[in-house]
Each structure stands twice: as C-alpha cells, then as structure tokens.
Amino acid sequence: MNIQHNSKLKISLNNLDDITQNTLKFFFKSNLCEKAELNINDDNANVLIIDLDRQYNKEIIPNLKKSNQFVIFLHNEMNTPLSEENTYNVTKPVQVKYLKQQLSFIAQRINDIEESNDDSGKVNTNSFAATAKHAQSKPSSQSLGLINNKSPTQNFKNNHLNMALKKSTDSSTLNQYKAHKHVGSNRDINPDNPEELKKIYHNPKKYLYHHLVQAVKLGKDNKTDVLIKTLFGSLFFDYKSQILFHSFDKAKMRYFKSSPLFIETKIVKTSLSEKAKKDYSIGQNAESLIWQSAISASKGRVPLGTSLTQTIEMTSWPNFSRLLVFRYVIQIAAAWSTHHMSLLDTASQLKIPQRYIFTLYNAMLAIESAKINNVIDNTKKINRDKKKSVFSKILSHIFNH
Amino acid sequence: MKSNHKIIFSGPVGAGKTTAITSISDIPTVRTEEAASDETKDLKDTTTVALDYGAIILQDSTRIHLYGTPGQKRFDFMWEILTNGGIGLLLLIDGSDSNAIKNLKFFLSSFKNFINKTSVVVGITKQDVNKKYNLEEYQEVLNKGLPVVPIYEIDARSKKDVSLMVETLLYTLDPKISI
C-alpha cells in the first residue's frame, strides 16, 4: 500500500472581517504552517471557515460548501450554531485550542473517509490527522470524494436533474419516484366524471401552507412580525428576515405539512421580545417553507374551485435553484412561461401525468407566481423547435454528468 | 460533418461568467484573461478581454460550445459576433453590485435582438455575499407579460445551478423536449 505522508489540510477563509482574518493568518502561520495551507476564498479547500454572524442567510449557507467540503462556523453565543452535516462550530472570540480541536476532528474524518473509500490501494495520510488519531470524530454518513480526486461537482447527489432521468436513476431513487413522494399517486382524471373530479381537489384552509401564506401576507402588508397559533404549537414570521421560525423537529414538520389538521389556526400581529423569540429555534426562508408545505399538501391536487380549463397566468419564475424541485417542474414552468395553457391542456400537450401539473400549480399559486386567468384560450399550441434533437441530447448529457 | 451549437454566457465584469463555464465544461476552459487596467481593476485582478471558451461534448461527439463574452461595455462590438448562431443566452448579474438592476437592464437591452430570436435565463450571483436587491426587484424589471423570463439566484461555482440554467434555457425554447 502506497502511503503519502504530510498532505496538508487546505483551509479557506471566506468573507471574514479583517481582524478575524489577520488573527487566523497569524495563528496558522505560527502554529500550523506545516499541517495546513491557508488561502482566501479557495474553491478547492477541504475546510471553509465562515463567520456566521456576517449577514449570512442560514438558508443559503448549505449552498456555500461543496459536497466534499467541511465548514467551521465562527459565531457569537447569541447566534444559533448550525448542525448541518460536515459542519463544526467555534464560539467567538475564537480560542486557538478549540479551533485546533475542530480542525483535528475534520482531519481525522478526512483520513477515515480516505481509508474507507480507498479503492486504488493509495492512502493519503493527512499529517494533521496523525496528530489527532485519538480525537473522537463525528460518525460519517456520507461518502466524500476526497481521495479519488473527483471534482466536487461530480459528487452532487441530490440534484433533481440526476433524479429526473430514468437511465441514470438507480433503483432506490426510482422507487422513490414510484412512491410518488411529492405528487401523490392520483391517476389522470376525466374532468367530465364528477366522482373522479372530487379526487383532485383539497381545501387549503385545512393545511399549514394556507396559514403560512396568510401570515406572510399580513406581515408584509403591515410590516410587522406575525404569530401563527396552531393546535400543535406556534410559528413565528420574522418580517425583516422573511424567515418563518418554529420549534418542530423534522418528523413533526413533515407530518404537519401534509396533514389537514389546521382548522383552528389563528394568525396575529406580534412583537415578541428577543427572549421570547428564542423559543423558536428552527428557521427557514418563508417562501421555501410555503413552497414545500404546498407541495406536501397538494399531492397531485389543486385548491377547491380551481378551473381545469381556464388558462394559467404565470406572473414570475420561481427561484427553483433554492426551492424543492421534482420531476417535470422546469418543463411545465417553461410551457407556462411561453404559452397560455390550462391545467388539462398542459398535461395533454406535454404528455405529463396530471398530478405533476396540479402539484406544481398548487405550489406556484401559494407563492403567488401563478394564478388562473379568467380567459379561456386554449388555441395556442406548442410548436417543436427544429433543434429538438440536439436539445434532447444536451439535456441527457447534463442529467447524466 | 457534425453540426455545432453554442450557448452564450454574458454579463458584467465579475458576475461569474468564466466560473460558470468552467462549472459545466467538459474540457479545460480556455481563458483569455489579462491584468485588469481600467475600472475593472477595482473589482478583480484579471479580466476576460476576448472571450472564454468551454464545451459540452455529447455522446456522439457533437460539441456544444460555451462562449463567455467579455464583460466590459467597450467590447460590445464582439457580442453580436459571438451570438451569431447561438442557441440562447445565459445572463449573469453580480447581485453584490449596487448597479445590478441597471446592469440587468443594460444587458437585456444590448442582447434584445438575440433574446427575441432565442431565449434568455438570468442568474443572479453573490446574493449570499452582499445582496443589494431582492429577487422580486429583478423580476419587476423582467415582468412584461409572456414570455416570463426565468431568473434564479445562483452560485456560478455550482454545476447544479449552472446546469439548471441550461436546462431552463432549453425547455423555454422547446417545452416539449423529451429525453
């Protein structure tokens, strides 16, 4: 087995203030120059050091790092640390021993991953890790591409593009689709059959997303924070940051998003004290939470009274790069962005199951990026582009890579 | 003879055009960078002076050329040449620039003819660094009925984000593409 010694941890300082940056530079130069290489905004670093208190939207932070990178967040005691995978926290003012300890953990993890993933007989033994061999590391639940020299972008796993293509979809992902995770399992309906028609409607007032929409609207209209009181606990909309805070764990929240339980919900303007705000420990961008909740509630259905034959007016393009995206979403949105079409017409023209179209419409309606237009106009048909063949090939290419 | 197609990346200096091309290119990106000398110097050390070039190489060896235009307005004479025969435009705007809205308007206007013939997708970069405008403010510039212009907050370093822009561009050109 070929063992490489003395490979350095690559550290990147990202958007730190001058004092912190210079302090860390001094620290690395005097303590760790043989074990770590320090750069500013280095895309290829193993570890990013980010100041959590510097105007970062917590929703965006996970997107800052690539799948094979670790992050150390510097934060003050008042700021809630993040507990994402491969992230570590150091409280400010930064104490050298704690920073060193976290770097040791990371180095150890990289070393563990390299060893467990080594399929080429080549092991990179990180010198930093060697000094931390007794350090207790966090369990690894993710295979990182650090030893096989794959570029970080080759490792992205949750890309909807990958999931969208049958050819590249592994069996578990395919099963996920078969389970109709996001769009339910309703078959296409005949709109002339009243019994079938019943299946595709839901009452938004019973679902969480409807109340979140109302709360955000109240907050924006009145430029105030809003409290959403439900039978299961409260949510808090922070007007300034546009973040919805709550204290539900993931399992509860998943259940609440999809269950028709919110019949006695009250929405009130509020001005909570800083102390009271601390009861709401989990925050999510309001639009993102509304979007997810609307998808979970819809499961292939649209709000009561929605016309299936009147045309849809798309008012803005959703920020899909930061929203939950499921199969066909871009294709359907593209059709609506360029043509006046009804829900049923969209399904028949694109040859996509109705449940996908209904679910997307419900989510876009919730974030006010689409609505039913009152004009019946199904005359405009989509014409195929003459370059369709190469377009298909490009899409297949980007889905597969 | 294999036919060739190209996708154009444009936007102001520092918006991330070179980075975006590098994110999805199957070949090492060819960069024509020089030390910045004019007002660009305040933004970054080097800048694209002719064009950036990358390529997506399909299974049948067809090349989809990825061209990045130089960001400075004084190179606008090159934009028309580069867009000739292009599939569509990916327009990147630096969201941390206080002139971001102005830049968006300028580039949409500059590429108006090309956009009318093809399609455009807008990517706002660096929104996480120092956001100057909300996405809604950019959308107000764009929203004038159909077609609704796609606009995303993106990280130009992310293959996922840049691929999403390409996917969106292709579907807006032909929503009936099947794969």
Interface residues (C-beta under 8 A of the other chain):
Chain A: N15 D43 Q55 Y56 N57 I60 I61 N63 L64 K66 T153 F156 N159 L161 L165 M314 T315 S316 W317 N319 F320 S321 R322 I330 Q331 I332 A333 A334 A335 W336 S337 T338 H339 H340 Q349 L350 K351 I382 R384 D385 K387 K388 V390 F391 S392 K393 I394 L395 S396 H397 I398 F399 H401
Chain B: S3 H5 S23 I24 D26 I56 L58 Q59 D60 T62 I64 I87 Q127 D128 V129 N130 L135 E136 Q139 N143 L146 P147 V148 V149 P150 I151 Y152 E153 I154 D155 R157 S158 K159 K160 D161 S163 L164 V166 E167 T168 L170 Y171 T172 L173 D174 P175 K176 I177 S178 I179
